[in-house]
Amino acid sequence: MTVITNTEEETINEGKKLGRTLKPCDVVALYGELGAGKTAFTRGLAAGLGISMCVSSPTFTIVNEYPGDIPLFHFDMYRLESENELFDIGWDDYQLRGGVCAVEWSEKAPGAFLPGAIAVKIENLGGDSRRLCIEVLERAQIADSSASETVVKEGDLPC
């Protein structure tokens, strides 16, 4: 699904729509350049999950936790060097805690997302306009193209 938003509020509202559909253990992989609107979209996810806390980028803390009926674990890979660092901070454990994991800068962790994860690619169209491409990953993303599984790279996303 592709949606064009023209304001930050519209981007947040698209996140809220998605957030209302999420269930425990869902993973949302966010892709986009600096300033694309990944954190704004995540604010919407939180609102859709019924979380009223102020959501901010976890750039320096790597992960922010927001409690709720379904908690939100908001990751930021920007400062990490590799997906191994994501696993080192307990990625597998977070996925089993019954919350939703939202990961900014998912480009840096291509092997972390299994089939069923939701990919949200956000493209800055200029000003406050954004193109949001939201797709469920049907194939595991793995870093090693020589592996026997199907490989999906960020540029291979359906839109």
QUIURNOR-V728021 format. One record per residue. N is the residue number from 1. PHI is phi in degrees with one decimal (none if undefined). NEAR is the number of other C-alpha atoms within 8 Angstrom. Layout:
N&PHI&NEAR ; N&PHI&NEAR
This chain:
1&none&5 ; 2&-119.4&8 ; 3&-132.3&7 ; 4&-102.9&8 ; 5&-113.7&12 ; 6&-116.1&9 ; 7&-142.8&8 ; 8&-59.7&11 ; 9&-61.2&6 ; 10&-65.2&9 ; 11&-64.1&15 ; 12&-60.2&14 ; 13&-63.6&10 ; 14&-66.0&10 ; 15&-63.1&15 ; 16&-63.2&16 ; 17&-58.9&11 ; 18&-65.5&10 ; 19&-55.4&13 ; 20&-65.4&9 ; 21&-96.0&7 ; 22&-77.1&9 ; 23&-129.3&8 ; 24&-52.8&8 ; 25&77.5&11 ; 26&-70.9&13 ; 27&-124.3&13 ; 28&-117.2&12 ; 29&-97.1&14 ; 30&-100.8&14 ; 31&-121.9&14 ; 32&158.1&11 ; 33&-69.9&8 ; 34&-55.8&4 ; 35&82.0&5 ; 36&-69.3&10 ; 37&121.6&11 ; 38&-62.9&12 ; 39&-70.1&10 ; 40&-60.8&11 ; 41&-61.0&14 ; 42&-66.6&13 ; 43&-58.3&14 ; 44&-65.1&16 ; 45&-54.6&15 ; 46&-59.6&14 ; 47&-61.2&11 ; 48&-64.3&14 ; 49&-83.6&14 ; 50&85.5&8 ; 51&-90.3&11 ; 52&-100.9&6 ; 53&-66.5&5 ; 54&-71.2&5 ; 55&-96.2&8 ; 56&-129.2&6 ; 57&-67.5&8 ; 58&-89.3&11 ; 59&-53.0&10 ; 60&-93.8&5 ; 61&-99.5&6 ; 62&74.4&10 ; 63&-143.1&10 ; 64&-112.0&10 ; 65&-110.8&8 ; 66&-120.8&10 ; 67&-71.8&8 ; 68&-179.9&9 ; 69&-54.1&6 ; 70&-119.1&11 ; 71&-67.4&13 ; 72&-113.9&13 ; 73&-110.4&13 ; 74&-104.8&15 ; 75&-100.0&12 ; 76&-132.8&13 ; 77&-86.7&14 ; 78&-52.5&8 ; 79&-90.5&8 ; 80&-86.3&9 ; 81&-84.3&6 ; 82&-155.4&8 ; 83&-65.0&12 ; 84&-57.8&6 ; 85&-66.0&9 ; 86&-64.5&12 ; 87&-67.0&9 ; 88&-63.4&7 ; 89&-90.2&6 ; 90&100.6&8 ; 91&-48.2&9 ; 92&-60.5&7 ; 93&-65.9&7 ; 94&-59.4&11 ; 95&-65.5&13 ; 96&-96.8&8 ; 97&-87.1&7 ; 98&82.8&10 ; 99&-109.5&15 ; 100&-100.8&16 ; 101&-103.2&14 ; 102&-114.1&13 ; 103&-121.8&13 ; 104&-79.4&14 ; 105&62.0&13 ; 106&-62.8&11 ; 107&-55.6&7 ; 108&-83.1&11 ; 109&-134.5&13 ; 110&-62.8&14 ; 111&-94.5&10 ; 112&-90.9&8 ; 113&-112.4&12 ; 114&-93.0&10 ; 115&-53.8&10 ; 116&100.8&9 ; 117&-65.0&12 ; 118&-102.7&12 ; 119&-94.5&13 ; 120&-121.9&12 ; 121&-100.4&11 ; 122&-113.8&15 ; 123&-116.4&10 ; 124&-77.1&11 ; 125&-97.7&8 ; 126&106.5&6 ; 127&61.1&5 ; 128&-99.1&10 ; 129&-80.0&12 ; 130&-137.1&15 ; 131&-104.2&13 ; 132&-108.2&12 ; 133&-113.2&12 ; 134&-117.8&10 ; 135&-141.9&9 ; 136&-85.9&9 ; 137&-71.1&11 ; 138&-96.3&6 ; 139&-128.5&9 ; 140&-63.4&13 ; 141&-92.8&14 ; 142&-128.0&14 ; 143&-78.6&8 ; 144&-94.3&6 ; 145&-71.7&6 ; 146&-87.9&4 ; 147&-69.6&6 ; 148&-78.3&4 ; 149&-80.5&6 ; 150&-68.0&9 ; 151&-103.6&11 ; 152&-122.0&11 ; 153&-103.0&9 ; 154&-53.0&8 ; 155&-71.4&4 ; 156&-91.9&7 ; 157&-59.0&7 ; 158&-60.1&4 ; 159&-142.6&5
